[in-house]
Amino acid sequence: MGARPDGAAAPGANLLALRGHNAALLLGLLRAAGEEGASRLELAERTGLTPQAVSKITARLRADGLVVEAGRRASTGGKPRTVLRLVPGARHAVGVHLDRDEIVCVLADLTGRPTAVRRAPLDFGAGAEAVLATAAGEVAALREAAGGPPVLGAGVACPGPLDHATGVLRQVTGAPQWDGFPLREALAARLGLPVVVDKDTNAAALGLSRASEEVGGASFAYLHLGTGLGAGLVLGGSLYRGPHTGAGEFGHQVLQLDGPRCDCGRRGCVEALCLAAVARGDLPAAARVLGVAAANLVELLDIDRVLLGGRTVLAHPEVFRDGVARELADHAALRGRPPAAGSDPGVAPAVPVARARGGARTVADGAAELVLTGLFR
């Protein structure tokens, strides 16, 4: 369940059939509380669970090593309350980013903090057997180097389109040999772990959605420009995949009817225009195209923020940030975007643009969050 408008967590349920949900609810609150932790009474107040139910659930979480008692709060007139904290290293999640020419693997603790990272070359176009062998080898080496901590599962992020629910790839642009391949099932067998599969941009957006202090709004777009171009969308605080995991195919909106041919088969796609400008060394032109497309997205979805990532952006962050920001400022001026609260009513502020946190790890970090989300929600 999501958060209530007043900021408290949604009410829990005391039914035995929903013990897993309520445990996830409490773990999520303790994760958000960080080092400060929370008392059992605070958890009960925020969830609507009875104090007895909270005590029973947290006893199980302590027995599993996920939660620990960490001192007492100073008394305010009653009995001092015992503080509970999440144990970050109690479990880990593996995040795998299968890019077209590189694999990035992270091992993340329960807070999402990466504790180990590996990178290696990868030829995504070489087909399933080669990619699976590389992924299995890199994940095994990652876990071994970290001392073999307990792992919940592996989140795998790769180019789309794909079916998130089944983990089956669908007509990946430029890699038709992957169409219909059951990546989740195949990797789970290789890794010996539960596996979750999603598009690279969705995974990144999910990971970034936890960094509320950076995102600064409930709705944002993560634009990823690397060997291709795509978007991850968080709308109203939730990752938006679409009913067929097809949302975010941002790179294949047509801006120029007679433009260069794209790998998707059409002409003048944003991706083709951007990559063509990058190839000829005209980075300002690439940034401008990306900015025009971002302005279209703002117009369509009324998002609060644009975050940029991907290796091409990371190699020239200021050029792309400034170029996209200029286009969004022009868009705001033309469209008369409503001013922010407390600002000059005569000024129409543009949607802010920033480089996404995580750098080259953004997608892999988000892939690990695909697994952690199942524990905390």
Buried (B, 14 or more C-beta within 10 A) or exposed (E): BEEEEEEEBEEBBEEEEEBEBBBBBBBBBBBBBEEEBBBBBBBBBBBBBEEEBBEBBBEEBBEEEBBBEBEEBEEEEEEEBBBBBBBBBBBBBBBBBBBBEBBBBBBBBBEBEBBBBBBEEBEBBEEBEEBBEBBBBBBBBBBEEBEEBEBBBBBBBBBBBBBBEBBBBBEBBBBEEBEEBBBBBBBBEBBEBBBBBBBBBBBBBBBBBBBEEBBEEBBBBBBBBBBBBBBBBBBEBEBBBEEEBBBBBBBBBBBEEEBBEBBBEBBBBBBBBBBBBBEEEEBBBBBBBBBBBBBBBBEEBEBBBBBBBBBBBBEBBEBBBEBBBBBBBBBBEEEEBEBEEEEEEEEBBBBBBBBBBBEBBBBBBBBBBBBBBBBBE
